[in-house]
Amino acid sequence: MMTAIALDDEPPALAVIDTFCQKIDYIRLEKTFTGTTEAMSFLRQYPIDLLFLDINMPSVSGIDFYKSIPQPSLVIFTTSYRDYAVESYEVNAVDYLLKPFTFTRFQQAVEKAVCRRQEAAQVPQLVLRVDYGLVKVFISDIQYIEGWDNYLKIYLKSQKPLLVRMTMKAIMEKLPQKDFIRVHRSYIVALSAIENVRNKQILIAGSDIPLGNSYESAFFEVFKS
């Protein structure tokens, strides 16, 4: 079962999506929205698997909205305009439905989403509490983690960093030890993300991560191997 929401400033378009979802037993449409503020508020509290998202909306484009959501979710764009097709695939959209679309075409898009989700399920994930909601994070997307007292700032590929209430010790217990190493009392890095190491500075995604004296020996033993 996939959970979904739909966002479109036109209520008739939402009614079509609702009707089509009721015909597919493996998808549950949790809610529909005509405004981005309400949709974003919902997403901050409730993780969902799939968004049906109109592109051409008055306040913000669907593409910009999708880029700003607090959790990784699949997206199927719905629109009356062909002009956004290329941009939609740049954000790895599952599909791009041109209105008015048939039930058959809608079902094809949903089946693509199911396949994409099954593929993603093979990739290790963490479920983290962010603000008042839960966020799924692919472990392969984590570049490095910075400790701030009882909080962690998790830096991800092509996404905004996440601020999580958690200790360094607790996150290390959840990460695969062969892929991550602590290099400073305030930093954990993904070994695959390291670009170079020079003068006790580890370069990752344009940022210099300090290599602490007490972690140096263990780090180089792992890094050189």
C-alpha positions as CSV (number, residue, x, y, z in Angstrom):
1,M,0.0,0.0,0.0
2,M,1.3,3.4,-1.0
3,T,0.1,6.5,0.8
4,A,-0.4,9.7,-1.2
5,I,-1.6,13.3,-1.2
6,A,-2.6,15.5,-4.1
7,L,-2.0,19.2,-4.5
8,D,-3.8,21.3,-7.2
9,D,-5.4,24.7,-7.1
10,E,-8.3,23.4,-9.1
11,P,-10.8,21.3,-7.1
12,P,-12.2,19.5,-10.2
13,A,-8.6,18.2,-10.9
14,L,-8.4,16.9,-7.3
15,A,-11.8,15.2,-7.7
16,V,-10.5,13.3,-10.7
17,I,-7.4,12.1,-8.8
18,D,-9.5,11.1,-5.9
19,T,-11.8,9.1,-8.1
20,F,-9.0,7.3,-9.9
21,C,-7.2,6.5,-6.6
22,Q,-10.4,4.8,-5.3
23,K,-10.2,2.4,-8.3
24,I,-6.6,1.3,-7.4
25,D,-6.5,-0.9,-4.3
26,Y,-2.8,-0.5,-3.6
27,I,-2.8,3.3,-3.2
28,R,-4.5,5.3,-0.4
29,L,-5.0,9.0,-1.0
30,E,-4.7,10.5,2.5
31,K,-5.8,14.0,1.7
32,T,-6.1,16.6,-1.1
33,F,-5.0,20.3,-1.0
34,T,-5.7,23.4,-3.0
35,G,-3.0,25.4,-1.2
36,T,0.7,24.9,-0.7
37,T,0.8,26.1,2.9
38,E,-1.7,23.5,4.1
39,A,0.0,20.7,2.1
40,M,3.5,21.6,3.5
41,S,2.1,21.6,7.1
42,F,0.7,18.1,6.5
43,L,4.0,16.8,5.1
44,R,5.9,18.1,8.1
45,Q,3.8,15.8,10.3
46,Y,3.0,12.8,8.2
47,P,5.4,11.0,5.9
48,I,3.8,9.9,2.6
49,D,5.1,7.8,-0.3
50,L,3.8,9.8,-3.3
51,L,2.7,13.3,-4.3
52,F,0.3,14.1,-7.2
53,L,1.4,17.6,-7.8
54,D,0.2,20.3,-10.2
55,I,3.0,22.3,-11.7
56,N,1.3,25.6,-12.6
57,M,-0.1,27.0,-9.3
58,P,-0.6,30.7,-8.3
59,S,1.7,31.0,-5.3
60,V,4.6,28.7,-6.2
61,S,5.4,26.2,-9.0
62,G,4.9,22.5,-8.2
63,I,8.5,21.9,-9.0
64,D,9.7,24.5,-6.5
65,F,7.3,23.1,-3.9
66,Y,8.6,19.6,-4.4
67,K,12.2,20.8,-4.0
68,S,11.3,22.3,-0.6
69,I,9.5,19.4,1.0
70,P,11.0,18.1,4.2
71,Q,11.2,14.4,3.3
72,P,12.0,12.3,0.2
73,S,8.8,11.3,-1.5
74,L,8.0,10.2,-5.1
75,V,6.2,12.7,-7.3
76,I,3.9,12.5,-10.3
77,F,3.4,15.9,-11.8
78,T,0.0,16.8,-13.3
79,T,-0.4,19.8,-15.6
80,S,-2.1,21.3,-18.7
81,Y,1.2,22.5,-20.1
82,R,3.9,20.6,-21.9
83,D,6.6,23.2,-21.3
84,Y,7.6,21.8,-17.9
85,A,8.4,18.2,-18.9
86,V,12.1,18.5,-19.1
87,E,12.3,20.4,-15.7
88,S,10.1,17.8,-14.1
89,Y,12.5,15.0,-15.0
90,E,15.5,17.0,-13.7
91,V,14.0,16.4,-10.2
92,N,13.6,12.7,-11.0
93,A,9.8,12.8,-11.2
94,V,8.2,9.4,-11.6
95,D,5.9,10.6,-14.4
96,Y,4.4,13.7,-16.0
97,L,0.6,13.6,-16.7
98,L,-0.9,16.0,-19.2
99,K,-4.5,17.0,-18.3
100,P,-7.0,15.7,-19.1
101,F,-5.5,12.2,-18.6
102,T,-7.4,8.9,-18.7
103,F,-7.6,6.4,-15.9
104,T,-5.4,4.0,-17.9
105,R,-2.7,6.6,-18.2
106,F,-3.0,7.5,-14.5
107,Q,-2.7,3.8,-13.5
108,Q,0.4,3.5,-15.6
109,A,2.0,6.4,-13.7
110,V,1.1,4.9,-10.3
111,E,2.5,1.5,-11.4
112,K,5.8,3.3,-12.2
113,A,5.8,4.8,-8.7
114,V,5.2,1.3,-7.2
115,C,8.2,0.0,-9.1
116,R,10.4,3.0,-8.1
117,R,9.4,2.4,-4.4
118,Q,10.2,-1.3,-4.6
119,E,13.7,-0.4,-5.9
120,A,14.2,2.2,-3.2
121,A,13.2,-0.4,-0.6
122,Q,16.4,-2.3,-1.4
123,V,18.4,0.7,-0.4
124,P,19.1,1.0,3.4
125,Q,17.3,3.9,5.1
126,L,17.0,5.6,8.4
127,V,13.8,7.0,9.8
128,L,14.5,10.1,11.8
129,R,12.4,12.5,13.8
130,V,12.6,16.0,12.5
131,D,10.6,18.7,14.2
132,Y,7.3,17.0,14.9
133,G,7.4,14.5,12.0
134,L,9.3,11.5,10.7
135,V,11.6,11.7,7.7
136,K,13.1,8.8,5.7
137,V,16.7,9.2,4.7
138,F,18.6,7.0,2.3
139,I,21.9,6.2,4.0
140,S,23.7,6.5,0.6
141,D,22.6,10.2,0.5
142,I,24.4,11.1,3.8
143,Q,27.7,12.9,3.1
144,Y,28.7,14.0,6.6
145,I,27.1,14.7,10.0
146,E,27.9,17.6,12.3
147,G,27.2,17.4,16.1
148,W,25.7,20.4,17.9
149,D,25.3,19.5,21.6
150,N,22.2,17.2,21.6
151,Y,21.4,17.9,17.9
152,L,22.9,16.6,14.7
153,K,23.0,18.4,11.4
154,I,22.9,15.8,8.6
155,Y,24.3,16.9,5.2
156,L,22.7,15.1,2.2
157,K,23.3,14.9,-1.5
158,S,21.1,17.4,-3.4
159,Q,18.9,18.2,-0.4
160,K,18.8,20.7,2.4
161,P,20.6,19.5,5.7
162,L,18.4,18.0,8.4
163,L,18.5,19.0,12.0
164,V,17.8,16.0,14.2
165,R,17.6,15.8,18.0
166,M,20.1,12.9,18.5
167,T,23.6,12.2,19.9
168,M,26.7,11.3,17.8
169,K,26.8,7.9,19.7
170,A,23.2,7.1,18.8
171,I,23.6,7.9,15.1
172,M,26.8,5.9,14.8
173,E,25.0,2.8,16.1
174,K,22.5,3.1,13.2
175,L,25.1,3.6,10.5
176,P,27.0,0.8,8.7
177,Q,30.6,0.9,10.2
178,K,32.2,0.0,7.0
179,D,30.8,3.1,5.3
180,F,31.0,5.8,8.0
181,I,33.7,6.9,10.5
182,R,34.0,9.5,13.2
183,V,36.8,11.9,12.4
184,H,36.3,14.5,15.1
185,R,34.3,14.8,18.3
186,S,31.8,16.9,16.2
187,Y,32.0,15.1,12.8
188,I,31.1,11.8,11.2
189,V,31.9,11.4,7.5
190,A,30.8,8.9,4.8
191,L,34.0,7.4,3.4
192,S,32.6,7.3,-0.1
193,A,32.0,11.1,0.0
194,I,35.6,12.1,0.7
195,E,37.2,14.0,-2.1
196,N,40.6,14.5,-0.6
197,V,42.5,14.8,2.7
198,R,45.1,17.4,3.3
199,N,46.7,19.1,6.3
200,K,44.2,17.4,8.6
201,Q,41.2,18.7,6.6
202,I,38.8,16.3,4.9
203,L,37.1,17.8,1.8
204,I,33.5,16.8,1.2
205,A,31.2,18.6,-1.2
206,G,33.2,21.8,-1.0
207,S,33.3,21.8,2.8
208,D,36.4,21.2,5.0
209,I,35.9,18.8,7.9
210,P,38.5,18.9,10.6
211,L,40.4,15.7,11.4
212,G,40.8,15.5,15.2
213,N,44.2,14.3,16.7
214,S,42.6,11.4,18.6
215,Y,40.8,10.1,15.5
216,E,43.7,10.5,13.0
217,S,45.3,7.1,13.4
218,A,42.1,5.1,13.1
219,F,40.9,7.3,10.2
220,F,44.0,6.8,8.1
221,E,44.0,3.0,8.8
222,V,40.5,2.8,7.3
223,F,41.0,5.4,4.6
224,K,44.2,3.9,3.1
225,S,42.6,0.4,3.0
